[in-house]
Amino acid sequence: ELVVVIVILGILAAVAFPKFQDLTGDAKQAVVNGGKAAMLSAAVITFAKFQGNKQSIGTIQGNIVPDANLTYAGTCASATVTYVGTPAASATVDLSEYCS
């Protein structure tokens, strides 16, 4: 019986280990998605702060709390958040409603 239990635990370990082995890619994409949400929030807050007047992408980026793992670039219509590191992850957000 002990051998059967050990074999079953071995099979479970062999199946479960690859599932949890490489979660770094998912974690980095989650960081990028958080950065994307931060950029959109900064755009909305800046839009409201200036009473509905659209501001430049630079002004919006100036309202984002810096994260050493993320870079922000692009234009109002295609602002990009990129994870600095390996594996790379990125996301694009359209800020043209709040940005000029």
C-alpha positions in Angstrom: 0.0 0.0 0.0 2.8 2.4 0.8 4.3 1.8 -2.7 1.0 2.7 -4.3 0.7 5.9 -2.2 4.3 6.8 -3.2 3.6 6.2 -6.9 0.4 8.3 -6.8 2.3 11.1 -5.1 5.0 10.9 -7.7 2.4 11.1 -10.5 0.7 14.1 -8.9 4.1 15.8 -8.5 5.0 15.1 -12.1 1.6 16.6 -13.3 1.5 19.6 -10.9 5.1 20.7 -11.1 5.1 21.9 -14.7 1.9 23.8 -14.0 3.6 25.9 -11.3 7.1 25.9 -12.8 6.8 29.0 -15.0 4.4 31.5 -13.6 6.8 34.4 -14.1 5.4 35.2 -17.5 1.9 35.5 -16.1 3.2 37.6 -13.2 5.0 40.0 -15.5 2.0 40.3 -17.7 -0.1 41.1 -14.6 2.5 43.9 -13.7 2.1 45.3 -17.2 -1.7 45.2 -16.9 -1.4 47.1 -13.7 0.8 49.7 -15.4 -1.7 50.0 -18.2 -4.5 50.6 -15.6 -2.3 53.2 -13.9 -1.7 55.0 -17.2 -5.4 55.1 -18.0 -6.2 56.3 -14.5 -3.6 59.0 -14.8 -5.2 60.1 -18.1 -8.6 60.3 -16.6 -7.4 62.2 -13.5 -5.4 64.6 -15.6 -8.4 65.2 -17.9 -10.6 66.0 -14.8 -7.9 68.1 -13.2 -7.7 70.4 -16.2 -11.5 70.7 -16.4 -12.0 68.6 -19.5 -9.1 69.9 -21.5 -7.0 67.2 -23.1 -3.3 67.3 -22.1 -0.2 65.8 -23.8 1.1 62.3 -23.2 4.0 63.7 -21.3 1.8 65.4 -18.8 -0.2 62.2 -18.3 3.0 60.2 -17.9 4.2 62.7 -15.3 1.2 61.8 -13.1 2.1 58.1 -13.0 4.0 56.8 -10.0 7.3 55.4 -11.4 7.9 51.7 -11.4 11.5 50.6 -12.1 10.2 47.5 -14.0 8.0 49.4 -16.4 8.6 51.9 -19.3 5.9 54.1 -20.7 6.0 55.2 -24.3 4.0 55.9 -27.4 1.3 58.3 -28.5 -2.1 59.2 -27.2 -3.7 56.8 -29.6 -1.3 54.0 -28.9 0.4 54.3 -25.5 2.5 51.3 -24.6 3.5 49.9 -21.2 6.5 47.5 -21.4 8.0 45.3 -18.8 11.8 45.7 -18.6 13.3 42.3 -18.3 13.0 38.8 -19.6 10.6 37.6 -20.7 9.3 40.8 -22.1 5.6 41.7 -21.7 3.8 44.7 -23.0 0.3 46.2 -23.4 -1.2 49.0 -25.4 -3.9 51.5 -24.3 -5.8 54.1 -26.3 -5.8 57.4 -24.4 -7.1 59.6 -27.3 -10.3 60.3 -25.4 -8.3 62.1 -22.7 -5.1 63.1 -24.4 -4.1 65.4 -27.3 
